[in-house]
């Protein structure tokens, strides 16, 4: 998962047409850490403050889908459930069914459809 976050981070940085060094110089980030993060060698920070600095440096809009994806990938790469999922009480109530499906047990088609509907509406 850290690799997926790192690849996404790199894609966003490159879309700004910034080299790693220039991006880090402009934003006062350590190029070694950013390089290791982009290559998936280290996980991103779990600090919201640090992640917000990264997101702002990458010119992500707090109201945009990229912002949500950025924070979701950061959370999952650290083995955590993203905060926007935790905030969705309806989806949280269905997580046991999702975990059943992921572990190979077969929940009903109706329960799976309900999860899909909740996720699409989130």
N, C-alpha and C positions, 0 to 999 in steps of 0.2 A: 504494500500500500504506500509506503514512503516513496517508492519509485514513481507511482502514479501521481502523487502530489508534486514531487520534484519535476517530473516532465511537464505538468500543468504550469508550475511556477516558471519554468524555463520558457515555455510557449508564450506566456503572458509577457515576460521580460523581453523576449525577442520581438514580440508584436510592437513594443515601444521603440524598436530599433536601437537597443542598448546592448553593448557588450557587457559581459559580466563585470569587468573592472569598472566601466563607466557607471553602470547601474549602482554598484556598491559605493563608488566614490561620491556620486550625486546624493545618495541616501545615508551615507555613513554606516554601511553594513560591512561586516567582515567578508571579504571575497572567498576566503577558504571555507567558511561555514556555508555560505550561499552555494558555492560550487558543490560541496559534499551533499547538501540538501537536494539540489537539482538532480544529482546523479543517484539519489536514493540511498546514499551511504549513511546518512543520519536522518532521523525523523524531524519534522518541523517542530517548532516550539509548541508547547501546550498553553502558553500564555496568550490570553486574548489581546493583551496590550501589544505584544510583539507581532502577533499575526495581523493585527489591525495596521501596524506600521508597514508591514510587508504589503498588505492589500492596498493601502493608500499609495505607497511607492509604485505599485503596479497599475495605478490609476483605475482601480475598481470602484464602481459606484455602490454604496451601501444598499441601494434599492435594486440593484441589478442581479441577474441570475448568476453571474460570474462570482459575485461576493459570496453567495450561498454555497456555490460549488467549492470555492476556495476554502471556506471554513469547514465544510463537510468533509472534504478530502483530508484536511489537516487533522480533524478529529479521528476519522477512521484509520489514518496512518498510525495514530497513537493507540489504536485499539479501543477507542471510545465511541459512544453513540453521539452523533451530532446534536448540538443543542436544539436545533429547530425540530428534530424528531422528538427529543425529550419534552419539548413544549407542547407537542400535539398529543393531548390526552387520548383522543380517539385512536390514534395510531399506536400509542404505547399500550393500550388495552389489547391490541391485536398482536403484539410482538411474540407472545408465546406460540401462536399459530405459525408465525413466520419462522421461528426457531425450530419448530417441529418439522416444517417443510425442508429447512436447510439441513437437518440431521437425518433426513431420509424417511421420516414418518410421513404418511400421507394424510394431510388434513383434507376436509371436504373442498370440492371445487367452489362451493358458495363462500366458504371462509377465505379462500385465496382471492376470489373476485372482490370480496369486501376490502381486503388489504390493498389490492391494486387500485380500487376506487379511491380509497383514502389517500394513498400516495399521490395519485394523479391530481387530486384536489388540493394537495399541500403546496 
